[in-house]
């Protein structure tokens, strides 16, 4: 099920960061999220350009981080919620993604991960969980996203 992505308004800071990212890496940035709460910049890049965006041994990302003076995270775009969740958390860690429609029209997502890898999936202080919630809400109107290691 491919959904219509809501219109996202970018600030001039986000637009200039996207332009810089594209110049420095050669990868196409579809979106840029300045996450002041976690002091990071998240770039959403076009499908199939992850290698280009990261660079050899992470050289491109490191170069961008030096330029913006904060951590940079890169996520590959997907046309559906499940794909975006898998790309954000890491395909090898996600066992299942269940999506249900809520009464208010938003979506609820349950992500099942390997219990031995749950800490790595959530990230330090839950930063990866927060990132996937932020992106899923931004593009696919996901109101509730739960990460679990057990089948409910």
N, C-alpha and C positions, 0 to 999 in steps of 0.2 A: 504494500500500500504506500504509494508515494504521495506525500502531502505538499500543499502549497506553503512555502516558507513565508512567514510574515515579513513585512517590510521592516528592515532594521535601519535606523538612522545612526550614522557614524559621526562622531565628533571630528573636528579638524585634526586633533591629536591622533586619533585612531587612523584617519586617512593618511596622515604623514608617516605614521609607523608602518602602515601597509605598503606604502610606496618605498620606504627605505628597505623593508624586508624583501620586497620583490627585486630591488636593485642589487642588494647584497647576496641574495641566494639564487636568483633566477627562477624561483618557484612562485606560483600564482597564489597570492593571499586572497581568500574569499571574504574573510572577516578578521577583525582584531578586537579583542576584549581586554581593556585595561582593568585588571582586578586589583583595586587599591586595598581591599580587605585582606588579601593574601600577598600583596606586594609583588605582583607578577603580570606579565603580558602574555595572553594566549592568542596565537595565530591559528586560524582555521584555513587550511590550504586545500587546493584542488586535488581531486582524487589522482593517485598515482605519482604524486610529486614529493612524497615524504623523504626519499633519499636525497633529492635535490635540496629540499628545505633544511635538512639536518646537516648535510655535508659530510665529507670524509672524516670519520672519528669525531663527529659533532662540531667541526670547525665553523660551519655557517652559523649555528645556534650560538656558539661562544662569541663570535664576532658581533652578532646582534645584541647579545647580553651586555657586552662591553659598551656598545653604542647607547643602549637605553638605560644602562645602570640598574638593571633589575632582572630577576630570572625570567626566562622566556620558555614557554611551552608550546609545542606544535601538535595540532590534531588534524588528521586527514578527514575531509568532508565526506559525508554519506547522505544519500537521498532519503533515508528513512531513519526512524528512531533507533531501531535495533542496530543498524550499521554504525550510527554515530556513537552509541553506547559502547559497542565493541571496539571501535577505533580509539575512543577516549580512554577506556580502561585497559585495553590490550586484548586482542582477540584470543590469545592463548589462555587467558585467565577466566574469560566469560564462558560459562557452560550453557546458560539459557537466558533469554530475555523474553519476559511475558508482558504484554501490553493490554490494558483494558481501558475502556471508555468510561469516564465518570459522568454523573448526571448533569454536571455543569458544562460538559463539552470538553473538559481537559482530559488528559490521559494520565493513568497511573502505570508506572513501570516497575516491575520487580526483576532485578538482575541477580541471577544465581551464579556464584563463583565457588571455586574450590576452597574448602575451609582452610587448607594448609597455606593458601596464597592470599587469604582475605586481607591481612595486614598490608601486604604489598599493593593490592588492588586499591584499598582505601587511601593509602598514602599517609605520610607523616601529618598527624593532626587532622586527617580526613580531607586533605587538599585535593586528592583525585576524585573523591566522592563529590565534593563541592563543585569541582570543574565539570563533571558530567551532568550534575543537576542544573548548573548555570546554562550550559550549552543546550541541553534537552528542553529546558524552559524557553530559551531564546528562540529556537527554531521550530519546535514541534508542540508547543503548548502542553508540556508535561507538568502537571501540578504536583505530582508526588512520585519520587523515585526512591526505591528502597533497594539496598544491596544486602543480600543474605547469602549464607553458605549452606542453607538448608532448603529443601523443597517445601513450600508451604502447602 
